[in-house]
Amino acid sequence: MSDDATPRLALPFLAAAQAQKHVTLNQSLGLLDGLVQTAVESRTTASEPTSPADGALYILPGSATGAQWAGAPTGTVMQFEVGAWSRLSLRPGWIAWVKDEGALVVCDGAVWTDLGLALRSLANLDRLGVGTTADAGNPFSVKAASVLFDHAGSGGVQVKLDKASAGDNGSILFQTGYSGRAEIGLCGDDAFHLRVSPDGTSFTDALIAQPSTGHIGIGVSSPTSRLQVDGAVGVKASVLADLPSAASEGAGAIRFVTDEAGGATLVFSDGTDWRRTADRSVAS
């Protein structure tokens, strides 16, 4: 620590047996007035004002001009007090409100940075909680009614979940009362899973899509066809009069008709009519 000034704000000390102690004391008070809850008029004004208000502070931009401002380094804080300018020695951690911008800036000892930009550049945080407290198990936690990931420019937007190896999980878990009920993603392998749980402990695969073929299995872990189902498949049952247009349903659509002549049967659309699967006759 210096013998004649404080280490952090460089406020001059009163010396023992010093004459005119009030001069040094008033100098320290003036510095405090400028440094505590600092509010500067501007950080873009390059020309030294001719009639500044007493106590006015400025952060100098590059190439400042004027009798007292010229030659001062960019970022210098100049204080006008009792009819004269004085230069404040910058220290890391200073924060100032810039009146003409409505911006809060912070100094690293040489450069002033918009505090909003400084916050946006934060990296390697241990935890971050938005609307809640993050913990070791959930180092990034958000408590909100909704979360928006918006696109930048005219492009799309992508959320990435990267896992270290195929045997790990890369998934989204849906919970009720913090107990898992459904999960989608890469669950223990590289196939896409949709699985459900009644208790958050045991999960059952409802659907699996194989990455190499795109085949989908329902109750089948390794489907060999485009869609493979382990078990019965049900289609909507209706009476013949309630069938929608075969053309609107499209060729290949299947329905189950309960009142077809000869008994209930499956019918399919050929794009124009509904036909019985048994003999291809038009359903009637």
GIFEN-V14871 format. One record per backbone hydrogen bond with DSSP energy under -1.0 kcal/mol. CO is the residue of the C=O (numbers start at 1). NH is the residue of the N-H. If there is no record, write none. Layout:
# GIFEN-V14871
((CO | NH) (CO | NH))
This chain:
# GIFEN-V14871
((4 | 13) (11 | 6) (15 | 18) (20 | 23) (21 | 25) (22 | 26) (23 | 27) (24 | 28) (25 | 29) (26 | 30) (27 | 31) (28 | 32) (29 | 33) (30 | 34) (31 | 35) (32 | 36) (38 | 97) (40 | 99) (41 | 100) (42 | 59) (46 | 65) (53 | 56) (56 | 80) (57 | 41) (58 | 78) (60 | 75) (65 | 48) (66 | 70) (69 | 72) (73 | 76) (76 | 60) (77 | 88) (78 | 58) (79 | 86) (80 | 55) (81 | 84) (84 | 81) (86 | 79) (91 | 94) (94 | 107) (96 | 105) (97 | 40) (98 | 102) (98 | 103) (103 | 98) (104 | 115) (105 | 96) (106 | 113) (107 | 93) (111 | 108) (113 | 106) (114 | 118) (115 | 119) (116 | 120) (117 | 121) (119 | 122) (128 | 141) (130 | 143) (138 | 135) (139 | 128) (141 | 130) (152 | 155) (165 | 168) (170 | 186) (172 | 184) (174 | 181) (174 | 182) (176 | 179) (179 | 176) (181 | 197) (182 | 174) (183 | 195) (184 | 172) (185 | 193) (186 | 170) (192 | 209) (193 | 185) (194 | 206) (194 | 207) (195 | 183) (196 | 204) (204 | 196) (207 | 194) (208 | 217) (209 | 192) (210 | 214) (215 | 210) (216 | 228) (217 | 208) (218 | 230) (226 | 216) (228 | 218) (229 | 231) (236 | 256) (238 | 258) (239 | 242) (240 | 243) (245 | 249) (246 | 250) (250 | 253) (253 | 269) (255 | 267) (256 | 238) (257 | 265) (260 | 263) (265 | 257) (266 | 277) (267 | 255) (268 | 275) (269 | 252) (273 | 270) (274 | 283) (275 | 268) (276 | 280) (281 | 276))
